[in-house]
């Protein structure tokens, strides 16, 4: 049972997907900002 690899915590699997999703979110944020002409903070009403 101890040889079973977990998928939780700071594992290579989790960090890989975290990085991929962060890059995807960044690109979507830039595309939204480009298409609307407003920054992310102004879109959600902070500025």
Buried (B, 14 or more C-beta within 10 A) or exposed (E): EEEEEEEEEEEEEEEEEEEEEEEEEEEEEEEEBEEEEEEEEEEEEEE
